[in-house]
Amino acid sequence: MSLKKVALNRKIAMQIVKTNFFLAIGIAFFFSCSNNDDASNNTSQGLKKEIDFVKTIGGTKNESAQSVTKTSDGGYVILGYVQSTDGDVENKQNESFDYWLIKYDQNNTLQWQKTYGGSDDDRGSDIIQTSDGGFAVLGYSKSNDGDVNENNGFNDFWVSKLDVSGTISWEKSFGFSGADHGISMIQTNDNGYLLTGVLDVSASNGEGNSKSLSSKRHAGGDYWAIKLNASGEKQWSKFFGGTFTDTPYDVIQTEDHGYIVVGSSDSDDVDIKGNKGSYDFWVIKISDTGNLVWEKSFGGSETEEARAITKSSDGNYIIVGDTRSNDLDVSSNHGAADLWIIKMTPTGNLIWEKTFGGNSFDVGRSISKTLDNGFIISGSSRSSDGDISNNNGQNDAWVVKIDDQANLEWQKTIGGSNIDFAYDAVELDDKSIIVVGESNSANIDIPDNKGFTDLLIFKIK
């Protein structure tokens, strides 16, 4: 063989070695990136989390779940409202809306269900388990018959104390001639209760306060707080707001025995001093006797609504809702509306804020602390980009898990081709998560539809 051929063969061999070397590096890099992408997806998109089940329950009319809480026996209880008298609904005589209470054990087996109300429109909003092992439920009622002994005009706050089997121990109605809606409640550290919701101030003629004050400056709907003792007797009531629309959605008791109430306001007068523009997160601190201690508005120049509050492990507070702004307190916006989370001190100073979402409408409706000191947020999403993947239709139920610094750990969307919402979520003792809401779908993630709107339950583990 000539020296020229030997040299040529050696050059070809070296080129093959070189090509194979870079091919190996490329393959290694590809798999490394793939693994990293998988890890990222597993973390941010929830692929490590599995859907244990998705259920729709109801009849041929309309049902919805509004609230869920874990129970001391390891199970959970759901409150919402029901219109149907058929299908999965038991012992309901007419097609007016009633409170619907459903109890499951730790194995997700239905233990019992109960409906509460009268012959008119009665809809449950919030449920808590009480210190005696029973329950308390809050919403609004237009009835004055059946389980409801009194109605003061149109919609009233209607609260019922139940025993462990769901039997009514006592019930109370609070309201005036207008649309007064009970929305959220807690059991207080004296074993009483604080109820919050909307007072129709104009219709009440300023009578929602325990003592006569200069109340006629208010108008429309205001935050209304009602303190009850353990027997359901009213101790005091106070309302807060301005001359436009002020809607409270959640309340928590503070270390000094006062309360923080969160919601939204588009007022800029009377009790509201610092409106940022349109609707804001409006946060108020009241004393144990209902006196206004401080108030703060958080938001941008567009619309914000605060829907839920919980306490963080360091003694501060996390508030969740949604925003359409991208200025002032809101650092960024992914699209039409984003889920917005803020952290504030016990005196109402903003610590940090963060948005999650895509290019469409994405909102938060509840927040609860998890066993690892993170948080579970429920809501809904119309997006299929940004922080959201696999949107199935017009609107999906959406669940987000964050750590204590609001870093996204995972997220899940559940839905079909129609409209599906999540309104509340809770982590159980085994670290699984129960999410509740409503569904109009009957395909993709949603197994079936019984009527118009069904009560939706799904479990993530």
VOGUGU-387261 format. One line per field, with one value per residue (C-alpha): residue number from 1; residue in one letter; x, y, z. Coordinates in nm, 2 decimals, decimal comma. Example, Ala and Ser with C-alpha at 12.3 -4.5 7.8 and 13.67 -1.06 7.14 Angstrom:
# VOGUGU-387261
resi	1 | 2 .
resn	A | S .
u	1,23 | 1,37 .
v	-0,45 | -0,11 .
w	0,78 | 0,71 .
This chain:
# VOGUGU-387261
resi	1 | 2 | 3 | 4 | 5 | 6 | 7 | 8 | 9 | 10 | 11 | 12 | 13 | 14 | 15 | 16 | 17 | 18 | 19 | 20 | 21 | 22 | 23 | 24 | 25 | 26 | 27 | 28 | 29 | 30 | 31 | 32 | 33 | 34 | 35 | 36 | 37 | 38 | 39 | 40 | 41 | 42 | 43 | 44 | 45 | 46 | 47 | 48 | 49 | 50 | 51 | 52 | 53 | 54 | 55 | 56 | 57 | 58 | 59 | 60 | 61 | 62 | 63 | 64 | 65 | 66 | 67 | 68 | 69 | 70 | 71 | 72 | 73 | 74 | 75 | 76 | 77 | 78 | 79 | 80 | 81 | 82 | 83 | 84 | 85 | 86 | 87 | 88 | 89 | 90 | 91 | 92 | 93 | 94 | 95 | 96 | 97 | 98 | 99 | 100 | 101 | 102 | 103 | 104 | 105 | 106 | 107 | 108 | 109 | 110 | 111 | 112 | 113 | 114 | 115 | 116 | 117 | 118 | 119 | 120 | 121 | 122 | 123 | 124 | 125 | 126 | 127 | 128 | 129 | 130 | 131 | 132 | 133 | 134 | 135 | 136 | 137 | 138 | 139 | 140 | 141 | 142 | 143 | 144 | 145 | 146 | 147 | 148 | 149 | 150 | 151 | 152 | 153 | 154 | 155 | 156 | 157 | 158 | 159 | 160 | 161 | 162 | 163 | 164 | 165 | 166 | 167 | 168 | 169 | 170 | 171 | 172 | 173 | 174 | 175 | 176 | 177 | 178 | 179 | 180 | 181 | 182 | 183 | 184 | 185 | 186 | 187 | 188 | 189 | 190 | 191 | 192 | 193 | 194 | 195 | 196 | 197 | 198 | 199 | 200 | 201 | 202 | 203 | 204 | 205 | 206 | 207 | 208 | 209 | 210 | 211 | 212 | 213 | 214 | 215 | 216 | 217 | 218 | 219 | 220 | 221 | 222 | 223 | 224 | 225 | 226 | 227 | 228 | 229 | 230 | 231 | 232 | 233 | 234 | 235 | 236 | 237 | 238 | 239 | 240 | 241 | 242 | 243 | 244 | 245 | 246 | 247 | 248 | 249 | 250 | 251 | 252 | 253 | 254 | 255 | 256 | 257 | 258 | 259 | 260 | 261 | 262 | 263 | 264 | 265 | 266 | 267 | 268 | 269 | 270 | 271 | 272 | 273 | 274 | 275 | 276 | 277 | 278 | 279 | 280 | 281 | 282 | 283 | 284 | 285 | 286 | 287 | 288 | 289 | 290 | 291 | 292 | 293 | 294 | 295 | 296 | 297 | 298 | 299 | 300 | 301 | 302 | 303 | 304 | 305 | 306 | 307 | 308 | 309 | 310 | 311 | 312 | 313 | 314 | 315 | 316 | 317 | 318 | 319 | 320 | 321 | 322 | 323 | 324 | 325 | 326 | 327 | 328 | 329 | 330 | 331 | 332 | 333 | 334 | 335 | 336 | 337 | 338 | 339 | 340 | 341 | 342 | 343 | 344 | 345 | 346 | 347 | 348 | 349 | 350 | 351 | 352 | 353 | 354 | 355 | 356 | 357 | 358 | 359 | 360 | 361 | 362 | 363 | 364 | 365 | 366 | 367 | 368 | 369 | 370 | 371 | 372 | 373 | 374 | 375 | 376 | 377 | 378 | 379 | 380 | 381 | 382 | 383 | 384 | 385 | 386 | 387 | 388 | 389 | 390 | 391 | 392 | 393 | 394 | 395 | 396 | 397 | 398 | 399 | 400 | 401 | 402 | 403 | 404 | 405 | 406 | 407 | 408 | 409 | 410 | 411 | 412 | 413 | 414 | 415 | 416 | 417 | 418 | 419 | 420 | 421 | 422 | 423 | 424 | 425 | 426 | 427 | 428 | 429 | 430 | 431 | 432 | 433 | 434 | 435 | 436 | 437 | 438 | 439 | 440 | 441 | 442 | 443 | 444 | 445 | 446 | 447 | 448 | 449 | 450 | 451 | 452 | 453 | 454 | 455 | 456 | 457 | 458 | 459 | 460 | 461 .
resn	M | S | L | K | K | V | A | L | N | R | K | I | A | M | Q | I | V | K | T | N | F | F | L | A | I | G | I | A | F | F | F | S | C | S | N | N | D | D | A | S | N | N | T | S | Q | G | L | K | K | E | I | D | F | V | K | T | I | G | G | T | K | N | E | S | A | Q | S | V | T | K | T | S | D | G | G | Y | V | I | L | G | Y | V | Q | S | T | D | G | D | V | E | N | K | Q | N | E | S | F | D | Y | W | L | I | K | Y | D | Q | N | N | T | L | Q | W | Q | K | T | Y | G | G | S | D | D | D | R | G | S | D | I | I | Q | T | S | D | G | G | F | A | V | L | G | Y | S | K | S | N | D | G | D | V | N | E | N | N | G | F | N | D | F | W | V | S | K | L | D | V | S | G | T | I | S | W | E | K | S | F | G | F | S | G | A | D | H | G | I | S | M | I | Q | T | N | D | N | G | Y | L | L | T | G | V | L | D | V | S | A | S | N | G | E | G | N | S | K | S | L | S | S | K | R | H | A | G | G | D | Y | W | A | I | K | L | N | A | S | G | E | K | Q | W | S | K | F | F | G | G | T | F | T | D | T | P | Y | D | V | I | Q | T | E | D | H | G | Y | I | V | V | G | S | S | D | S | D | D | V | D | I | K | G | N | K | G | S | Y | D | F | W | V | I | K | I | S | D | T | G | N | L | V | W | E | K | S | F | G | G | S | E | T | E | E | A | R | A | I | T | K | S | S | D | G | N | Y | I | I | V | G | D | T | R | S | N | D | L | D | V | S | S | N | H | G | A | A | D | L | W | I | I | K | M | T | P | T | G | N | L | I | W | E | K | T | F | G | G | N | S | F | D | V | G | R | S | I | S | K | T | L | D | N | G | F | I | I | S | G | S | S | R | S | S | D | G | D | I | S | N | N | N | G | Q | N | D | A | W | V | V | K | I | D | D | Q | A | N | L | E | W | Q | K | T | I | G | G | S | N | I | D | F | A | Y | D | A | V | E | L | D | D | K | S | I | I | V | V | G | E | S | N | S | A | N | I | D | I | P | D | N | K | G | F | T | D | L | L | I | F | K | I | K .
u	0,00 | 0,14 | 0,22 | -0,04 | -0,31 | -0,19 | -0,21 | -0,56 | -0,69 | -0,54 | -0,71 | -1,05 | -1,01 | -0,93 | -1,24 | -1,46 | -1,32 | -1,38 | -1,73 | -1,82 | -1,68 | -1,90 | -2,19 | -2,15 | -2,13 | -2,44 | -2,64 | -2,53 | -2,63 | -2,96 | -3,05 | -2,92 | -3,15 | -3,44 | -3,39 | -3,38 | -3,69 | -3,86 | -3,76 | -3,88 | -4,21 | -4,24 | -4,19 | -4,37 | -4,65 | -4,73 | -4,65 | -4,53 | -4,88 | -5,15 | -5,52 | -5,67 | -6,03 | -6,27 | -6,63 | -6,94 | -7,25 | -7,59 | -7,92 | -8,08 | -8,07 | -7,78 | -7,54 | -7,22 | -6,96 | -6,83 | -6,63 | -6,45 | -6,28 | -6,10 | -6,26 | -6,11 | -6,19 | -5,96 | -6,24 | -6,38 | -6,71 | -6,83 | -7,08 | -7,25 | -7,60 | -7,84 | -8,14 | -8,22 | -8,45 | -8,32 | -8,00 | -7,75 | -7,97 | -8,15 | -8,47 | -8,52 | -8,88 | -8,87 | -8,65 | -8,56 | -8,20 | -8,09 | -7,77 | -7,61 | -7,38 | -7,19 | -6,97 | -6,70 | -6,48 | -6,10 | -6,15 | -6,37 | -6,68 | -7,00 | -7,12 | -7,42 | -7,57 | -7,82 | -8,00 | -8,11 | -8,34 | -8,70 | -8,91 | -8,71 | -8,35 | -8,10 | -7,73 | -7,44 | -7,10 | -6,88 | -6,84 | -6,62 | -6,58 | -6,64 | -6,45 | -6,72 | -6,68 | -6,99 | -7,02 | -7,13 | -7,25 | -7,31 | -7,46 | -7,78 | -8,15 | -8,46 | -8,69 | -8,90 | -9,02 | -8,88 | -8,55 | -8,55 | -8,75 | -8,71 | -8,65 | -8,60 | -8,64 | -8,50 | -8,16 | -8,04 | -7,72 | -7,83 | -7,61 | -7,68 | -7,49 | -7,50 | -7,40 | -7,16 | -7,43 | -7,55 | -7,86 | -7,94 | -7,88 | -7,97 | -8,01 | -8,01 | -8,10 | -7,94 | -8,04 | -8,26 | -8,48 | -8,21 | -7,96 | -7,75 | -7,51 | -7,32 | -6,99 | -6,73 | -6,71 | -6,47 | -6,51 | -6,34 | -6,11 | -6,40 | -6,60 | -6,82 | -6,84 | -6,75 | -6,96 | -6,86 | -7,04 | -7,22 | -7,46 | -7,69 | -7,64 | -7,88 | -8,17 | -8,07 | -8,08 | -7,75 | -7,89 | -7,62 | -7,41 | -7,48 | -7,48 | -7,63 | -7,35 | -7,33 | -7,38 | -7,58 | -7,25 | -7,22 | -7,42 | -7,44 | -7,28 | -7,03 | -6,83 | -7,05 | -6,90 | -7,13 | -7,00 | -7,20 | -7,15 | -7,14 | -7,52 | -7,56 | -7,67 | -7,55 | -7,29 | -7,22 | -7,22 | -7,03 | -7,01 | -6,72 | -6,67 | -6,75 | -7,01 | -6,94 | -6,91 | -6,72 | -6,73 | -6,56 | -6,46 | -6,26 | -6,17 | -5,91 | -5,86 | -5,53 | -5,30 | -5,45 | -5,80 | -5,90 | -5,97 | -5,84 | -6,11 | -6,01 | -6,21 | -6,24 | -6,34 | -6,38 | -6,46 | -6,23 | -6,41 | -6,55 | -6,34 | -6,12 | -5,84 | -5,59 | -5,77 | -5,51 | -5,76 | -6,09 | -6,12 | -5,84 | -5,75 | -5,91 | -5,78 | -5,91 | -5,80 | -6,08 | -6,05 | -6,22 | -6,52 | -6,54 | -6,37 | -6,16 | -5,79 | -5,64 | -5,72 | -5,50 | -5,56 | -5,33 | -5,33 | -5,27 | -5,47 | -5,70 | -5,91 | -5,80 | -6,01 | -5,88 | -6,06 | -5,88 | -5,64 | -5,43 | -5,15 | -4,79 | -4,56 | -4,36 | -4,66 | -4,73 | -5,04 | -5,08 | -5,37 | -5,47 | -5,71 | -5,66 | -5,53 | -5,57 | -5,30 | -4,93 | -4,83 | -4,81 | -4,82 | -4,84 | -4,50 | -4,60 | -4,90 | -4,91 | -5,23 | -5,59 | -5,61 | -5,36 | -5,37 | -5,22 | -5,06 | -4,94 | -4,76 | -4,81 | -4,71 | -4,97 | -4,98 | -5,06 | -4,72 | -4,65 | -4,36 | -4,38 | -4,62 | -4,63 | -4,85 | -4,92 | -5,10 | -5,10 | -5,24 | -5,61 | -5,81 | -5,66 | -5,79 | -5,74 | -6,04 | -5,90 | -5,57 | -5,48 | -5,16 | -5,01 | -4,82 | -4,48 | -4,56 | -4,64 | -4,98 | -5,25 | -5,45 | -5,76 | -5,91 | -5,97 | -5,79 | -5,86 | -5,50 | -5,28 | -4,95 | -4,72 | -4,77 | -5,06 | -5,04 | -5,31 | -5,61 | -5,90 | -6,16 | -6,33 | -6,23 | -6,07 | -6,05 | -5,69 | -5,49 | -5,15 | -4,90 | -4,64 | -4,37 | -4,35 | -4,18 | -4,44 | -4,21 | -4,43 | -4,39 | -4,66 | -4,99 | -5,28 | -5,58 | -5,89 | -6,18 | -6,36 | -6,46 | -6,71 | -6,68 | -6,53 | -6,44 | -6,25 | -6,36 | -6,18 | -5,91 | -5,77 | -5,48 | -5,58 | -5,37 | -5,22 | -5,10 | -5,36 | -5,56 | -5,94 | -6,06 | -6,42 | -6,61 | -6,86 | -6,86 | -7,06 | -6,85 | -6,89 | -6,56 | -6,18 | -6,11 | -6,48 | -6,65 | -7,01 | -7,26 | -7,59 | -7,77 | -7,69 | -7,41 | -7,28 | -7,09 | -6,73 | -6,48 | -6,14 | -5,85 | -5,48 | -5,22 .
v	0,00 | 0,34 | 0,60 | 0,82 | 0,56 | 0,49 | 0,85 | 0,88 | 0,57 | 0,71 | 1,05 | 0,87 | 0,66 | 0,98 | 1,15 | 0,85 | 0,85 | 1,23 | 1,19 | 0,91 | 1,12 | 1,42 | 1,19 | 1,03 | 1,38 | 1,49 | 1,18 | 1,23 | 1,59 | 1,51 | 1,26 | 1,49 | 1,77 | 1,52 | 1,41 | 1,77 | 1,85 | 1,55 | 1,66 | 2,01 | 1,88 | 1,65 | 1,94 | 2,22 | 2,03 | 1,78 | 1,46 | 1,30 | 1,35 | 1,11 | 1,16 | 0,89 | 0,95 | 1,21 | 1,20 | 1,40 | 1,37 | 1,52 | 1,49 | 1,63 | 2,00 | 2,20 | 2,11 | 2,27 | 2,21 | 2,53 | 2,41 | 2,10 | 2,03 | 1,73 | 1,57 | 1,43 | 1,07 | 1,10 | 1,16 | 1,48 | 1,67 | 1,88 | 2,16 | 2,31 | 2,33 | 2,11 | 2,16 | 1,81 | 1,56 | 1,26 | 1,09 | 1,08 | 1,31 | 1,16 | 1,27 | 1,60 | 1,70 | 2,01 | 2,17 | 2,48 | 2,51 | 2,36 | 2,33 | 1,99 | 1,83 | 1,51 | 1,31 | 1,07 | 0,84 | 0,81 | 0,55 | 0,79 | 0,59 | 0,79 | 0,78 | 1,01 | 1,31 | 1,57 | 1,86 | 2,17 | 2,45 | 2,55 | 2,60 | 2,89 | 2,95 | 2,83 | 2,79 | 2,68 | 2,85 | 2,74 | 2,45 | 2,40 | 2,11 | 2,24 | 2,15 | 1,91 | 1,70 | 1,84 | 2,10 | 2,45 | 2,56 | 2,91 | 3,05 | 3,24 | 3,16 | 3,31 | 3,06 | 3,10 | 2,74 | 2,39 | 2,40 | 2,79 | 2,95 | 3,31 | 3,54 | 3,91 | 3,99 | 3,85 | 3,68 | 3,64 | 3,49 | 3,15 | 2,95 | 2,61 | 2,42 | 2,04 | 1,74 | 1,48 | 1,30 | 1,62 | 1,68 | 2,05 | 2,15 | 2,52 | 2,76 | 3,14 | 3,39 | 3,74 | 4,01 | 4,29 | 4,36 | 4,33 | 4,07 | 3,97 | 3,68 | 3,47 | 3,37 | 3,25 | 3,15 | 3,04 | 2,90 | 3,15 | 3,07 | 3,13 | 2,85 | 3,11 | 3,19 | 3,48 | 3,50 | 3,73 | 3,81 | 4,09 | 4,33 | 4,52 | 4,85 | 5,05 | 4,81 | 4,78 | 5,16 | 5,14 | 4,90 | 4,63 | 4,77 | 4,67 | 5,04 | 5,32 | 5,50 | 5,75 | 5,47 | 5,63 | 5,74 | 5,37 | 5,23 | 4,92 | 4,61 | 4,61 | 4,36 | 4,24 | 4,07 | 3,90 | 3,75 | 3,47 | 3,29 | 2,91 | 2,89 | 3,10 | 3,42 | 3,74 | 3,93 | 4,21 | 4,29 | 4,56 | 4,65 | 4,81 | 4,96 | 5,27 | 5,39 | 5,13 | 4,75 | 4,58 | 4,20 | 3,98 | 3,63 | 3,49 | 3,56 | 3,44 | 3,50 | 3,66 | 3,60 | 3,90 | 3,76 | 4,00 | 3,91 | 3,98 | 3,99 | 3,98 | 4,05 | 4,31 | 4,67 | 4,94 | 5,21 | 5,50 | 5,66 | 5,61 | 5,31 | 5,28 | 5,53 | 5,39 | 5,24 | 5,16 | 5,15 | 4,97 | 4,67 | 4,59 | 4,32 | 4,50 | 4,37 | 4,48 | 4,41 | 4,43 | 4,39 | 4,12 | 4,35 | 4,45 | 4,79 | 4,87 | 4,86 | 4,91 | 4,86 | 4,81 | 4,80 | 4,59 | 4,58 | 4,77 | 5,00 | 4,72 | 4,46 | 4,24 | 4,02 | 3,85 | 3,52 | 3,34 | 3,38 | 3,15 | 3,18 | 3,09 | 2,90 | 3,21 | 3,40 | 3,60 | 3,57 | 3,45 | 3,58 | 3,45 | 3,57 | 3,71 | 4,02 | 4,19 | 4,45 | 4,46 | 4,77 | 4,92 | 4,62 | 4,37 | 4,29 | 4,09 | 3,96 | 3,66 | 3,74 | 3,85 | 3,75 | 3,58 | 3,39 | 3,64 | 3,56 | 3,81 | 3,76 | 4,03 | 4,09 | 4,09 | 4,47 | 4,46 | 4,53 | 4,36 | 4,11 | 3,96 | 3,90 | 3,66 | 3,58 | 3,24 | 3,19 | 3,19 | 3,42 | 3,39 | 3,40 | 3,22 | 3,27 | 3,15 | 3,06 | 2,90 | 2,84 | 2,60 | 2,50 | 2,16 | 1,93 | 2,04 | 2,41 | 2,48 | 2,56 | 2,42 | 2,66 | 2,58 | 2,78 | 2,77 | 2,83 | 2,90 | 2,91 | 2,63 | 2,81 | 2,98 | 2,80 | 2,59 | 2,27 | 2,04 | 2,27 | 2,06 | 2,30 | 2,64 | 2,64 | 2,38 | 2,32 | 2,41 | 2,31 | 2,46 | 2,35 | 2,60 | 2,60 | 2,86 | 3,11 | 3,07 | 2,85 | 2,64 | 2,27 | 2,13 | 2,21 | 2,01 | 2,09 | 1,87 | 1,92 | 1,84 | 2,04 | 2,26 | 2,46 | 2,32 | 2,50 | 2,42 | 2,62 | 2,46 | 2,20 | 2,04 | 1,81 | 1,50 | 1,33 | 1,09 | 1,39 | 1,32 | 1,62 | 1,65 | 1,92 | 2,02 | 2,24 | 2,20 | 2,07 | 2,10 | 1,85 | 1,48 | 1,39 | 1,39 | 1,40 | 1,41 | 1,07 | 1,18 | 1,45 | 1,39 | 1,71 | 2,07 | 2,13 | 1,86 | 1,87 | 1,78 | 1,59 | 1,47 | 1,34 | 1,39 | 1,16 .
w	0,00 | -0,09 | 0,17 | 0,03 | 0,08 | 0,43 | 0,51 | 0,36 | 0,55 | 0,88 | 0,81 | 0,75 | 1,06 | 1,27 | 1,12 | 1,21 | 1,57 | 1,59 | 1,45 | 1,69 | 1,98 | 1,90 | 1,83 | 2,17 | 2,33 | 2,14 | 2,24 | 2,61 | 2,59 | 2,43 | 2,70 | 2,97 | 2,84 | 2,80 | 3,16 | 3,28 | 3,08 | 3,23 | 3,58 | 3,50 | 3,37 | 3,67 | 3,90 | 3,73 | 3,56 | 3,82 | 3,62 | 3,94 | 4,08 | 3,98 | 3,95 | 4,17 | 4,06 | 3,91 | 4,00 | 3,90 | 4,12 | 4,08 | 3,90 | 3,59 | 3,72 | 3,87 | 4,15 | 4,27 | 4,55 | 4,71 | 5,02 | 5,14 | 5,48 | 5,61 | 5,92 | 6,24 | 6,13 | 5,83 | 5,58 | 5,44 | 5,40 | 5,11 | 5,11 | 4,81 | 4,67 | 4,49 | 4,26 | 4,14 | 4,30 | 4,11 | 4,02 | 4,31 | 4,52 | 4,81 | 5,00 | 4,82 | 4,75 | 4,52 | 4,26 | 4,45 | 4,55 | 4,89 | 5,08 | 5,00 | 5,25 | 5,16 | 5,39 | 5,28 | 5,48 | 5,44 | 5,17 | 4,96 | 5,04 | 5,08 | 5,44 | 5,42 | 5,24 | 5,36 | 5,21 | 5,41 | 5,32 | 5,24 | 4,94 | 4,79 | 4,69 | 4,96 | 4,87 | 5,09 | 5,07 | 5,35 | 5,60 | 5,90 | 6,14 | 6,49 | 6,81 | 6,92 | 6,61 | 6,44 | 6,16 | 6,09 | 5,75 | 5,61 | 5,29 | 5,20 | 5,21 | 5,06 | 5,24 | 5,56 | 5,58 | 5,60 | 5,79 | 5,78 | 6,06 | 5,96 | 5,66 | 5,69 | 5,32 | 4,99 | 5,08 | 5,44 | 5,59 | 5,70 | 5,94 | 6,09 | 6,36 | 6,29 | 6,50 | 6,38 | 6,18 | 6,01 | 6,22 | 6,28 | 6,64 | 6,58 | 6,28 | 6,25 | 5,98 | 5,97 | 5,72 | 5,62 | 5,31 | 5,05 | 4,92 | 5,21 | 5,13 | 5,39 | 5,23 | 5,48 | 5,85 | 6,12 | 6,47 | 6,70 | 6,99 | 7,24 | 7,06 | 6,90 | 6,53 | 6,30 | 5,98 | 5,69 | 5,37 | 5,19 | 5,35 | 5,12 | 5,30 | 5,09 | 5,17 | 5,54 | 5,58 | 5,77 | 6,04 | 6,00 | 6,28 | 6,64 | 6,75 | 6,55 | 6,37 | 6,08 | 5,84 | 5,55 | 5,38 | 5,27 | 4,98 | 4,77 | 4,92 | 5,21 | 5,41 | 5,69 | 6,00 | 6,25 | 6,58 | 6,74 | 7,07 | 7,09 | 7,09 | 6,78 | 6,96 | 6,80 | 7,01 | 6,76 | 6,39 | 6,19 | 5,83 | 5,64 | 5,29 | 5,08 | 4,84 | 4,57 | 4,57 | 4,85 | 4,87 | 5,14 | 5,06 | 5,35 | 5,71 | 5,96 | 6,33 | 6,44 | 6,74 | 6,92 | 6,89 | 6,62 | 6,26 | 5,91 | 5,63 | 5,26 | 4,95 | 4,68 | 4,66 | 4,40 | 4,65 | 4,73 | 5,02 | 5,37 | 5,51 | 5,19 | 5,17 | 4,92 | 4,62 | 4,34 | 4,05 | 3,98 | 4,21 | 4,45 | 4,70 | 5,01 | 5,34 | 5,67 | 6,03 | 6,29 | 6,67 | 6,87 | 6,91 | 6,55 | 6,55 | 6,23 | 6,32 | 5,97 | 5,61 | 5,30 | 4,93 | 4,71 | 4,33 | 4,01 | 3,78 | 3,66 | 3,85 | 4,15 | 4,37 | 4,69 | 4,75 | 5,03 | 5,32 | 5,53 | 5,78 | 5,68 | 5,91 | 5,99 | 6,13 | 5,82 | 5,59 | 5,23 | 5,02 | 4,68 | 4,41 | 4,06 | 3,89 | 3,55 | 3,62 | 3,54 | 3,73 | 4,09 | 4,33 | 4,04 | 3,89 | 3,59 | 3,40 | 3,16 | 2,99 | 3,05 | 3,41 | 3,63 | 3,96 | 4,21 | 4,54 | 4,80 | 5,13 | 5,40 | 5,76 | 6,05 | 6,01 | 5,64 | 5,49 | 5,15 | 5,17 | 4,82 | 4,54 | 4,25 | 3,94 | 3,77 | 3,45 | 3,07 | 2,80 | 2,89 | 3,22 | 3,52 | 3,87 | 4,23 | 4,45 | 4,76 | 4,95 | 5,23 | 5,40 | 5,34 | 5,58 | 5,43 | 5,50 | 5,14 | 5,00 | 4,77 | 4,56 | 4,36 | 4,08 | 3,71 | 3,38 | 3,02 | 2,92 | 2,77 | 2,78 | 3,04 | 3,37 | 3,25 | 3,03 | 2,89 | 2,90 | 2,77 | 2,67 | 2,74 | 3,11 | 3,33 | 3,70 | 3,81 | 4,11 | 4,20 | 4,46 | 4,58 | 4,85 | 5,12 | 4,89 | 4,62 | 4,39 | 4,17 | 4,26 | 4,03 | 3,87 | 3,73 | 3,51 | 3,51 | 3,27 | 2,95 | 2,65 | 2,84 | 3,15 | 3,47 | 3,79 | 4,12 | 4,42 | 4,71 | 4,79 | 5,10 | 5,18 | 5,38 | 5,65 | 5,39 | 5,18 | 4,91 | 4,79 | 4,75 | 4,51 | 4,46 | 4,22 | 3,94 | 3,58 | 3,26 | 3,07 | 2,99 | 2,81 | 2,84 | 3,22 | 3,32 | 3,31 | 3,27 | 3,32 | 3,50 | 3,40 | 3,35 | 3,60 | 3,83 | 4,15 | 4,07 | 4,30 | 4,21 | 4,41 | 4,35 | 4,51 .
